[in-house]
């Protein structure tokens, strides 16, 4: 059994793998996925991206971004 690794990153290579994963898992088209450039922008304004890898293959990811609700950062 291989170990799964988790990494917080904003590397374009990882974000592009996340695009491909969305297409493979959910059958999304290129125009439907959350794109690598958008995900990178999200990480640069205070959000984060964490990827899960089985060796060098991305098997999952999570992305989060800041927002405001009722004047408070959430």
Buried (B, 14 or more C-beta within 10 A) or exposed (E): EEEEEEEEBBBEEBBBBBBEBBBEEEEBEEEEBBBBEEBBEBBEEEBBBBBBBEEEEBEBBEBEBEEEEEEEEE
